[in-house]
Amino acid sequence: MDRLGIDRFAYAGISFGGAVGTWLAVNHPERVTSLTLICTPARFGKPDGWHERARLVRTEGIAPVADITAGR
């Protein structure tokens, strides 16, 4: 946002994007005018699962992760 010259902004995030928004609001409250969190957990699980998903995306693309997510 700095690079775009935007000082204050509204933020909406889904799932992990909501976690990013939470971090922004906690660490830069003067910049976030409003915050919308959708399907965002208060905390995420252990990093092992995230590392496995990242590996899967790097090796096979987003489709397998999308299939797993849709099945939940």
mmCIF file as gemmi writes it, N, C-alpha and C atoms, coordinates in Angstrom:
data_model
loop_
_atom_site.group_PDB
_atom_site.id
_atom_site.type_symbol
_atom_site.label_atom_id
_atom_site.label_alt_id
_atom_site.label_comp_id
_atom_site.label_asym_id
_atom_site.label_entity_id
_atom_site.label_seq_id
_atom_site.pdbx_PDB_ins_code
_atom_site.Cartn_x
_atom_site.Cartn_y
_atom_site.Cartn_z
_atom_site.occupancy
_atom_site.B_iso_or_equiv
_atom_site.pdbx_formal_charge
_atom_site.auth_seq_id
_atom_site.auth_asym_id
_atom_site.pdbx_PDB_model_num
ATOM 1 N N . MET Axp A 1 ? 0.832 -1.173 0 1 0 ? 1 A 1
ATOM 2 C CA . MET Axp A 1 ? 0 0 0 1 0 ? 1 A 1
ATOM 3 C C . MET Axp A 1 ? 0.885 1.249 0 1 0 ? 1 A 1
ATOM 4 N N . ASP Axp A 2 ? 2.01 1.146 0.682 1 0 ? 2 A 1
ATOM 5 C CA . ASP Axp A 2 ? 2.936 2.281 0.681 1 0 ? 2 A 1
ATOM 6 C C . ASP Axp A 2 ? 3.352 2.635 -0.745 1 0 ? 2 A 1
ATOM 7 N N . ARG Axp A 3 ? 3.691 1.632 -1.503 1 0 ? 3 A 1
ATOM 8 C CA . ARG Axp A 3 ? 4.145 1.853 -2.877 1 0 ? 3 A 1
ATOM 9 C C . ARG Axp A 3 ? 3.062 2.509 -3.73 1 0 ? 3 A 1
ATOM 10 N N . LEU Axp A 4 ? 1.797 2.221 -3.408 1 0 ? 4 A 1
ATOM 11 C CA . LEU Axp A 4 ? 0.676 2.81 -4.145 1 0 ? 4 A 1
ATOM 12 C C . LEU Axp A 4 ? 0.256 4.168 -3.6 1 0 ? 4 A 1
ATOM 13 N N . GLY Axp A 5 ? 0.859 4.581 -2.48 1 0 ? 5 A 1
ATOM 14 C CA . GLY Axp A 5 ? 0.514 5.863 -1.879 1 0 ? 5 A 1
ATOM 15 C C . GLY Axp A 5 ? -0.801 5.84 -1.115 1 0 ? 5 A 1
ATOM 16 N N . ILE Axp A 6 ? -1.202 4.654 -0.657 1 0 ? 6 A 1
ATOM 17 C CA . ILE Axp A 6 ? -2.459 4.509 0.083 1 0 ? 6 A 1
ATOM 18 C C . ILE Axp A 6 ? -2.132 4.43 1.573 1 0 ? 6 A 1
ATOM 19 N N . ASP Axp A 7 ? -2.576 5.438 2.326 1 0 ? 7 A 1
ATOM 20 C CA . ASP Axp A 7 ? -2.27 5.484 3.755 1 0 ? 7 A 1
ATOM 21 C C . ASP Axp A 7 ? -3.234 4.648 4.587 1 0 ? 7 A 1
ATOM 22 N N . ARG Axp A 8 ? -4.525 4.746 4.261 1 0 ? 8 A 1
ATOM 23 C CA . ARG Axp A 8 ? -5.55 4.036 5.036 1 0 ? 8 A 1
ATOM 24 C C . ARG Axp A 8 ? -6.421 3.246 4.077 1 0 ? 8 A 1
ATOM 25 N N . PHE Axp A 9 ? -6.921 2.108 4.543 1 0 ? 9 A 1
ATOM 26 C CA . PHE Axp A 9 ? -7.696 1.256 3.647 1 0 ? 9 A 1
ATOM 27 C C . PHE Axp A 9 ? -8.604 0.327 4.446 1 0 ? 9 A 1
ATOM 28 N N . ALA Axp A 10 ? -9.661 -0.124 3.793 1 0 ? 10 A 1
ATOM 29 C CA . ALA Axp A 10 ? -10.525 -1.178 4.323 1 0 ? 10 A 1
ATOM 30 C C . ALA Axp A 10 ? -9.946 -2.505 3.842 1 0 ? 10 A 1
ATOM 31 N N . TYR Axp A 11 ? -10.054 -3.533 4.67 1 0 ? 11 A 1
ATOM 32 C CA . TYR Axp A 11 ? -9.481 -4.826 4.316 1 0 ? 11 A 1
ATOM 33 C C . TYR Axp A 11 ? -10.524 -5.912 4.52 1 0 ? 11 A 1
ATOM 34 N N . ALA Axp A 12 ? -10.611 -6.838 3.57 1 0 ? 12 A 1
ATOM 35 C CA . ALA Axp A 12 ? -11.448 -8.028 3.702 1 0 ? 12 A 1
ATOM 36 C C . ALA Axp A 12 ? -10.596 -9.231 3.347 1 0 ? 12 A 1
ATOM 37 N N . GLY Axp A 13 ? -10.695 -10.281 4.148 1 0 ? 13 A 1
ATOM 38 C CA . GLY Axp A 13 ? -9.906 -11.473 3.872 1 0 ? 13 A 1
ATOM 39 C C . GLY Axp A 13 ? -10.669 -12.734 4.201 1 0 ? 13 A 1
ATOM 40 N N . ILE Axp A 14 ? -10.43 -13.756 3.393 1 0 ? 14 A 1
ATOM 41 C CA . ILE Axp A 14 ? -11.044 -15.065 3.576 1 0 ? 14 A 1
ATOM 42 C C . ILE Axp A 14 ? -9.962 -16.049 3.997 1 0 ? 14 A 1
ATOM 43 N N . SER Axp A 15 ? -10.253 -16.824 5.045 1 0 ? 15 A 1
ATOM 44 C CA . SER Axp A 15 ? -9.356 -17.865 5.526 1 0 ? 15 A 1
ATOM 45 C C . SER Axp A 15 ? -7.991 -17.27 5.874 1 0 ? 15 A 1
ATOM 46 N N . PHE Axp A 16 ? -6.933 -17.696 5.197 1 0 ? 16 A 1
ATOM 47 C CA . PHE Axp A 16 ? -5.601 -17.192 5.522 1 0 ? 16 A 1
ATOM 48 C C . PHE Axp A 16 ? -5.485 -15.696 5.256 1 0 ? 16 A 1
ATOM 49 N N . GLY Axp A 17 ? -6.223 -15.21 4.265 1 0 ? 17 A 1
ATOM 50 C CA . GLY Axp A 17 ? -6.258 -13.769 4.003 1 0 ? 17 A 1
ATOM 51 C C . GLY Axp A 17 ? -6.813 -13.003 5.189 1 0 ? 17 A 1
ATOM 52 N N . GLY Axp A 18 ? -7.727 -13.633 5.928 1 0 ? 18 A 1
ATOM 53 C CA . GLY Axp A 18 ? -8.239 -13.025 7.147 1 0 ? 18 A 1
ATOM 54 C C . GLY Axp A 18 ? -7.174 -12.949 8.226 1 0 ? 18 A 1
ATOM 55 N N . ALA Axp A 19 ? -6.311 -13.962 8.261 1 0 ? 19 A 1
ATOM 56 C CA . ALA Axp A 19 ? -5.203 -13.93 9.221 1 0 ? 19 A 1
ATOM 57 C C . ALA Axp A 19 ? -4.257 -12.785 8.893 1 0 ? 19 A 1
ATOM 58 N N . VAL Axp A 20 ? -4.031 -12.556 7.616 1 0 ? 20 A 1
ATOM 59 C CA . VAL Axp A 20 ? -3.2 -11.423 7.194 1 0 ? 20 A 1
ATOM 60 C C . VAL Axp A 20 ? -3.852 -10.116 7.643 1 0 ? 20 A 1
ATOM 61 N N . GLY Axp A 21 ? -5.165 -10.003 7.44 1 0 ? 21 A 1
ATOM 62 C CA . GLY Axp A 21 ? -5.889 -8.805 7.86 1 0 ? 21 A 1
ATOM 63 C C . GLY Axp A 21 ? -5.834 -8.592 9.361 1 0 ? 21 A 1
ATOM 64 N N . THR Axp A 22 ? -5.938 -9.675 10.119 1 0 ? 22 A 1
ATOM 65 C CA . THR Axp A 22 ? -5.835 -9.575 11.572 1 0 ? 22 A 1
ATOM 66 C C . THR Axp A 22 ? -4.47 -9.033 11.96 1 0 ? 22 A 1
ATOM 67 N N . TRP Axp A 23 ? -3.429 -9.55 11.33 1 0 ? 23 A 1
ATOM 68 C CA . TRP Axp A 23 ? -2.075 -9.062 11.61 1 0 ? 23 A 1
ATOM 69 C C . TRP Axp A 23 ? -1.966 -7.578 11.28 1 0 ? 23 A 1
ATOM 70 N N . LEU Axp A 24 ? -2.497 -7.194 10.116 1 0 ? 24 A 1
ATOM 71 C CA . LEU Axp A 24 ? -2.457 -5.779 9.731 1 0 ? 24 A 1
ATOM 72 C C . LEU Axp A 24 ? -3.159 -4.906 10.766 1 0 ? 24 A 1
ATOM 73 N N . ALA Axp A 25 ? -4.348 -5.32 11.18 1 0 ? 25 A 1
ATOM 74 C CA . ALA Axp A 25 ? -5.131 -4.515 12.12 1 0 ? 25 A 1
ATOM 75 C C . ALA Axp A 25 ? -4.45 -4.406 13.479 1 0 ? 25 A 1
ATOM 76 N N . VAL Axp A 26 ? -3.811 -5.474 13.922 1 0 ? 26 A 1
ATOM 77 C CA . VAL Axp A 26 ? -3.126 -5.453 15.22 1 0 ? 26 A 1
ATOM 78 C C . VAL Axp A 26 ? -1.847 -4.62 15.15 1 0 ? 26 A 1
ATOM 79 N N . ASN Axp A 27 ? -1.108 -4.765 14.068 1 0 ? 27 A 1
ATOM 80 C CA . ASN Axp A 27 ? 0.195 -4.114 13.965 1 0 ? 27 A 1
ATOM 81 C C . ASN Axp A 27 ? 0.171 -2.728 13.34 1 0 ? 27 A 1
ATOM 82 N N . HIS Axp A 28 ? -0.915 -2.402 12.628 1 0 ? 28 A 1
ATOM 83 C CA . HIS Axp A 28 ? -1.026 -1.09 11.982 1 0 ? 28 A 1
ATOM 84 C C . HIS Axp A 28 ? -2.462 -0.569 12.07 1 0 ? 28 A 1
ATOM 85 N N . PRO Axp A 29 ? -3.007 -0.459 13.28 1 0 ? 29 A 1
ATOM 86 C CA . PRO Axp A 29 ? -4.418 -0.067 13.417 1 0 ? 29 A 1
ATOM 87 C C . PRO Axp A 29 ? -4.728 1.313 12.851 1 0 ? 29 A 1
ATOM 88 N N . GLU Axp A 30 ? -3.745 2.168 12.783 1 0 ? 30 A 1
ATOM 89 C CA . GLU Axp A 30 ? -3.963 3.515 12.255 1 0 ? 30 A 1
ATOM 90 C C . GLU Axp A 30 ? -4.201 3.503 10.743 1 0 ? 30 A 1
ATOM 91 N N . ARG Axp A 31 ? -3.903 2.393 10.097 1 0 ? 31 A 1
ATOM 92 C CA . ARG Axp A 31 ? -4.044 2.316 8.637 1 0 ? 31 A 1
ATOM 93 C C . ARG Axp A 31 ? -5.298 1.568 8.2 1 0 ? 31 A 1
ATOM 94 N N . VAL Axp A 32 ? -5.829 0.701 9.044 1 0 ? 32 A 1
ATOM 95 C CA . VAL Axp A 32 ? -6.981 -0.127 8.668 1 0 ? 32 A 1
ATOM 96 C C . VAL Axp A 32 ? -8.258 0.562 9.128 1 0 ? 32 A 1
ATOM 97 N N . THR Axp A 33 ? -9.068 1.013 8.165 1 0 ? 33 A 1
ATOM 98 C CA . THR Axp A 33 ? -10.306 1.729 8.508 1 0 ? 33 A 1
ATOM 99 C C . THR Axp A 33 ? -11.431 0.777 8.872 1 0 ? 33 A 1
ATOM 100 N N . SER Axp A 34 ? -11.433 -0.402 8.274 1 0 ? 34 A 1
ATOM 101 C CA . SER Axp A 34 ? -12.409 -1.436 8.63 1 0 ? 34 A 1
ATOM 102 C C . SER Axp A 34 ? -11.817 -2.788 8.266 1 0 ? 34 A 1
ATOM 103 N N . LEU Axp A 35 ? -12.329 -3.818 8.93 1 0 ? 35 A 1
ATOM 104 C CA . LEU Axp A 35 ? -11.786 -5.16 8.755 1 0 ? 35 A 1
ATOM 105 C C . LEU Axp A 35 ? -12.942 -6.141 8.649 1 0 ? 35 A 1
ATOM 106 N N . THR Axp A 36 ? -12.972 -6.914 7.576 1 0 ? 36 A 1
ATOM 107 C CA . THR Axp A 36 ? -13.974 -7.96 7.399 1 0 ? 36 A 1
ATOM 108 C C . THR Axp A 36 ? -13.248 -9.29 7.299 1 0 ? 36 A 1
ATOM 109 N N . LEU Axp A 37 ? -13.569 -10.204 8.205 1 0 ? 37 A 1
ATOM 110 C CA . LEU Axp A 37 ? -12.943 -11.521 8.228 1 0 ? 37 A 1
ATOM 111 C C . LEU Axp A 37 ? -14.003 -12.564 7.897 1 0 ? 37 A 1
ATOM 112 N N . ILE Axp A 38 ? -13.719 -13.413 6.924 1 0 ? 38 A 1
ATOM 113 C CA . ILE Axp A 38 ? -14.669 -14.408 6.462 1 0 ? 38 A 1
ATOM 114 C C . ILE Axp A 38 ? -14.025 -15.788 6.589 1 0 ? 38 A 1
ATOM 115 N N . CYS Axp A 39 ? -14.66 -16.669 7.345 1 0 ? 39 A 1
ATOM 116 C CA . CYS Axp A 39 ? -14.149 -18.04 7.521 1 0 ? 39 A 1
ATOM 117 C C . CYS Axp A 39 ? -12.688 -18.035 7.959 1 0 ? 39 A 1
ATOM 118 N N . THR Axp A 40 ? -12.377 -17.186 8.904 1 0 ? 40 A 1
ATOM 119 C CA . THR Axp A 40 ? -11.005 -17.048 9.385 1 0 ? 40 A 1
ATOM 120 C C . THR Axp A 40 ? -10.903 -17.615 10.795 1 0 ? 40 A 1
ATOM 121 N N . PRO Axp A 41 ? -10.071 -18.621 10.993 1 0 ? 41 A 1
ATOM 122 C CA . PRO Axp A 41 ? -9.905 -19.161 12.339 1 0 ? 41 A 1
ATOM 123 C C . PRO Axp A 41 ? -9.099 -18.202 13.219 1 0 ? 41 A 1
ATOM 124 N N . ALA Axp A 42 ? -9.277 -18.343 14.513 1 0 ? 42 A 1
ATOM 125 C CA . ALA Axp A 42 ? -8.517 -17.513 15.452 1 0 ? 42 A 1
ATOM 126 C C . ALA Axp A 42 ? -7.039 -17.876 15.432 1 0 ? 42 A 1
ATOM 127 N N . ARG Axp A 43 ? -6.743 -19.097 15.067 1 0 ? 43 A 1
ATOM 128 C CA . ARG Axp A 43 ? -5.347 -19.531 14.931 1 0 ? 43 A 1
ATOM 129 C C . ARG Axp A 43 ? -5.306 -20.663 13.914 1 0 ? 43 A 1
ATOM 130 N N . PHE Axp A 44 ? -4.158 -20.858 13.352 1 0 ? 44 A 1
ATOM 131 C CA . PHE Axp A 44 ? -3.972 -21.912 12.369 1 0 ? 44 A 1
ATOM 132 C C . PHE Axp A 44 ? -3.207 -23.051 13.01 1 0 ? 44 A 1
ATOM 133 N N . GLY Axp A 45 ? -3.342 -24.23 12.449 1 0 ? 45 A 1
ATOM 134 C CA . GLY Axp A 45 ? -2.68 -25.415 12.987 1 0 ? 45 A 1
ATOM 135 C C . GLY Axp A 45 ? -1.169 -25.35 12.877 1 0 ? 45 A 1
ATOM 136 N N . LYS Axp A 46 ? -0.572 -26.471 13.182 1 0 ? 46 A 1
ATOM 137 C CA . LYS Axp A 46 ? 0.887 -26.562 13.147 1 0 ? 46 A 1
ATOM 138 C C . LYS Axp A 46 ? 1.398 -26.369 11.721 1 0 ? 46 A 1
ATOM 139 N N . PRO Axp A 47 ? 2.603 -25.85 11.587 1 0 ? 47 A 1
ATOM 140 C CA . PRO Axp A 47 ? 3.117 -25.518 10.257 1 0 ? 47 A 1
ATOM 141 C C . PRO Axp A 47 ? 3.321 -26.714 9.336 1 0 ? 47 A 1
ATOM 142 N N . ASP Axp A 48 ? 3.424 -27.925 9.874 1 0 ? 48 A 1
ATOM 143 C CA . ASP Axp A 48 ? 3.674 -29.086 9.016 1 0 ? 48 A 1
ATOM 144 C C . ASP Axp A 48 ? 2.633 -29.209 7.905 1 0 ? 48 A 1
ATOM 145 N N . GLY Axp A 49 ? 1.365 -29.018 8.241 1 0 ? 49 A 1
ATOM 146 C CA . GLY Axp A 49 ? 0.307 -29.097 7.238 1 0 ? 49 A 1
ATOM 147 C C . GLY Axp A 49 ? 0.445 -28.032 6.166 1 0 ? 49 A 1
ATOM 148 N N . TRP Axp A 50 ? 0.845 -26.843 6.567 1 0 ? 50 A 1
ATOM 149 C CA . TRP Axp A 50 ? 1.031 -25.752 5.602 1 0 ? 50 A 1
ATOM 150 C C . TRP Axp A 50 ? 2.231 -26.023 4.705 1 0 ? 50 A 1
ATOM 151 N N . HIS Axp A 51 ? 3.278 -26.589 5.271 1 0 ? 51 A 1
ATOM 152 C CA . HIS Axp A 51 ? 4.456 -26.924 4.465 1 0 ? 51 A 1
ATOM 153 C C . HIS Axp A 51 ? 4.1 -27.974 3.41 1 0 ? 51 A 1
ATOM 154 N N . GLU Axp A 52 ? 3.289 -28.953 3.816 1 0 ? 52 A 1
ATOM 155 C CA . GLU Axp A 52 ? 2.87 -29.991 2.87 1 0 ? 52 A 1
ATOM 156 C C . GLU Axp A 52 ? 2.019 -29.396 1.754 1 0 ? 52 A 1
ATOM 157 N N . ARG Axp A 53 ? 1.109 -28.501 2.096 1 0 ? 53 A 1
ATOM 158 C CA . ARG Axp A 53 ? 0.289 -27.852 1.063 1 0 ? 53 A 1
ATOM 159 C C . ARG Axp A 53 ? 1.161 -27.034 0.111 1 0 ? 53 A 1
ATOM 160 N N . ALA Axp A 54 ? 2.123 -26.324 0.653 1 0 ? 54 A 1
ATOM 161 C CA . ALA Axp A 54 ? 3.019 -25.528 -0.195 1 0 ? 54 A 1
ATOM 162 C C . ALA Axp A 54 ? 3.805 -26.432 -1.143 1 0 ? 54 A 1
ATOM 163 N N . ARG Axp A 55 ? 4.286 -27.563 -0.64 1 0 ? 55 A 1
ATOM 164 C CA . ARG Axp A 55 ? 5.011 -28.518 -1.48 1 0 ? 55 A 1
ATOM 165 C C . ARG Axp A 55 ? 4.107 -29.038 -2.588 1 0 ? 55 A 1
ATOM 166 N N . LEU Axp A 56 ? 2.869 -29.36 -2.233 1 0 ? 56 A 1
ATOM 167 C CA . LEU Axp A 56 ? 1.91 -29.871 -3.206 1 0 ? 56 A 1
ATOM 168 C C . LEU Axp A 56 ? 1.658 -28.85 -4.318 1 0 ? 56 A 1
ATOM 169 N N . VAL Axp A 57 ? 1.485 -27.591 -3.945 1 0 ? 57 A 1
ATOM 170 C CA . VAL Axp A 57 ? 1.252 -26.545 -4.946 1 0 ? 57 A 1
ATOM 171 C C . VAL Axp A 57 ? 2.482 -26.378 -5.84 1 0 ? 57 A 1
ATOM 172 N N . ARG Axp A 58 ? 3.66 -26.408 -5.239 1 0 ? 58 A 1
ATOM 173 C CA . ARG Axp A 58 ? 4.883 -26.254 -6.039 1 0 ? 58 A 1
ATOM 174 C C . ARG Axp A 58 ? 5.061 -27.402 -7.033 1 0 ? 58 A 1
ATOM 175 N N . THR Axp A 59 ? 4.709 -28.615 -6.624 1 0 ? 59 A 1
ATOM 176 C CA . THR Axp A 59 ? 4.963 -29.772 -7.486 1 0 ? 59 A 1
ATOM 177 C C . THR Axp A 59 ? 3.802 -30.118 -8.411 1 0 ? 59 A 1
ATOM 178 N N . GLU Axp A 60 ? 2.551 -29.853 -7.971 1 0 ? 60 A 1
ATOM 179 C CA . GLU Axp A 60 ? 1.397 -30.304 -8.754 1 0 ? 60 A 1
ATOM 180 C C . GLU Axp A 60 ? 0.415 -29.194 -9.111 1 0 ? 60 A 1
ATOM 181 N N . GLY Axp A 61 ? 0.683 -27.978 -8.666 1 0 ? 61 A 1
ATOM 182 C CA . GLY Axp A 61 ? -0.243 -26.886 -8.949 1 0 ? 61 A 1
ATOM 183 C C . GLY Axp A 61 ? -1.324 -26.78 -7.881 1 0 ? 61 A 1
ATOM 184 N N . ILE Axp A 62 ? -2.25 -25.862 -8.073 1 0 ? 62 A 1
ATOM 185 C CA . ILE Axp A 62 ? -3.259 -25.555 -7.063 1 0 ? 62 A 1
ATOM 186 C C . ILE Axp A 62 ? -4.415 -26.557 -7.039 1 0 ? 62 A 1
ATOM 187 N N . ALA Axp A 63 ? -4.636 -27.304 -8.125 1 0 ? 63 A 1
ATOM 188 C CA . ALA Axp A 63 ? -5.799 -28.192 -8.227 1 0 ? 63 A 1
ATOM 189 C C . ALA Axp A 63 ? -5.911 -29.19 -7.066 1 0 ? 63 A 1
ATOM 190 N N . PRO Axp A 64 ? -4.848 -29.904 -6.67 1 0 ? 64 A 1
ATOM 191 C CA . PRO Axp A 64 ? -4.997 -30.845 -5.56 1 0 ? 64 A 1
ATOM 192 C C . PRO Axp A 64 ? -5.405 -30.167 -4.242 1 0 ? 64 A 1
ATOM 193 N N . VAL Axp A 65 ? -4.875 -28.988 -3.997 1 0 ? 65 A 1
ATOM 194 C CA . VAL Axp A 65 ? -5.229 -28.268 -2.77 1 0 ? 65 A 1
ATOM 195 C C . VAL Axp A 65 ? -6.677 -27.798 -2.85 1 0 ? 65 A 1
ATOM 196 N N . ALA Axp A 66 ? -7.093 -27.344 -4.02 1 0 ? 66 A 1
ATOM 197 C CA . ALA Axp A 66 ? -8.486 -26.929 -4.199 1 0 ? 66 A 1
ATOM 198 C C . ALA Axp A 66 ? -9.421 -28.107 -3.977 1 0 ? 66 A 1
ATOM 199 N N . ASP Axp A 67 ? -9.055 -29.292 -4.47 1 0 ? 67 A 1
ATOM 200 C CA . ASP Axp A 67 ? -9.884 -30.483 -4.266 1 0 ? 67 A 1
ATOM 201 C C . ASP Axp A 67 ? -9.99 -30.837 -2.786 1 0 ? 67 A 1
ATOM 202 N N . ILE Axp A 68 ? -8.879 -30.758 -2.068 1 0 ? 68 A 1
ATOM 203 C CA . ILE Axp A 68 ? -8.879 -31.045 -0.625 1 0 ? 68 A 1
ATOM 204 C C . ILE Axp A 68 ? -9.77 -30.048 0.103 1 0 ? 68 A 1
ATOM 205 N N . THR Axp A 69 ? -9.626 -28.78 -0.235 1 0 ? 69 A 1
ATOM 206 C CA . THR Axp A 69 ? -10.404 -27.728 0.418 1 0 ? 69 A 1
ATOM 207 C C . THR Axp A 69 ? -11.886 -27.896 0.137 1 0 ? 69 A 1
ATOM 208 N N . ALA Axp A 70 ? -12.236 -28.197 -1.097 1 0 ? 70 A 1
ATOM 209 C CA . ALA Axp A 70 ? -13.647 -28.378 -1.455 1 0 ? 70 A 1
ATOM 210 C C . ALA Axp A 70 ? -14.262 -29.554 -0.716 1 0 ? 70 A 1
ATOM 211 N N . GLY Axp A 71 ? -13.453 -30.56 -0.41 1 0 ? 71 A 1
ATOM 212 C CA . GLY Axp A 71 ? -13.956 -31.737 0.288 1 0 ? 71 A 1
ATOM 213 C C . GLY Axp A 71 ? -14.158 -31.553 1.777 1 0 ? 71 A 1
ATOM 214 N N . ARG Axp A 72 ? -13.663 -30.444 2.328 1 0 ? 72 A 1
ATOM 215 C CA . ARG Axp A 72 ? -13.792 -30.248 3.781 1 0 ? 72 A 1
ATOM 216 C C . ARG Axp A 72 ? -15.156 -29.823 4.147 1 0 ? 72 A 1
